[in-house]
Amino acid sequence: AIQEEIITTFYIYGNLKWSPTILELNPGAHKWKYHSCNILRLVDGCLFLFINTGVLLQAVDCLNMFLSFAALMFLQTIDNIGLHLARQGYLTESLEETAKDVLLMKLPKNHSSKLQMLDSALLFSTYVVLVVAWLLVCVV
């Protein structure tokens, strides 16, 4: 699910770190690209999570809610299908190589105990924001 992008971003920043060894496989990779991609992943996950929460809270009957979720899940699968099509060679050869490189890439573990708690703290803060949003909708 797209909401998994939030948890993946929290995990990456809490448990993994940028390594110059990435440049051996991908010479065009830079640290700023690493951070910008992870921030955009977080934004993508947050937007989808808030859209899903909004659809859930605004639904007046079950059928409309399920139809809205079906449409949102269809949009989510398009992203995954694109990666699989590229990896299997249905698109260009350069996209096939890039998709395979993405799947082969391994980042080194971060050994900072403070940063390893970051993912749990960020997940808890996301939960608190959602509960506060739910309370605001229920009270107002």
Salt bridges, closest charged atoms under 4 A:
GLU5 OE1 - ARG41 NE 3.09
GLU96 OE2 - LYS100 NZ 3.16
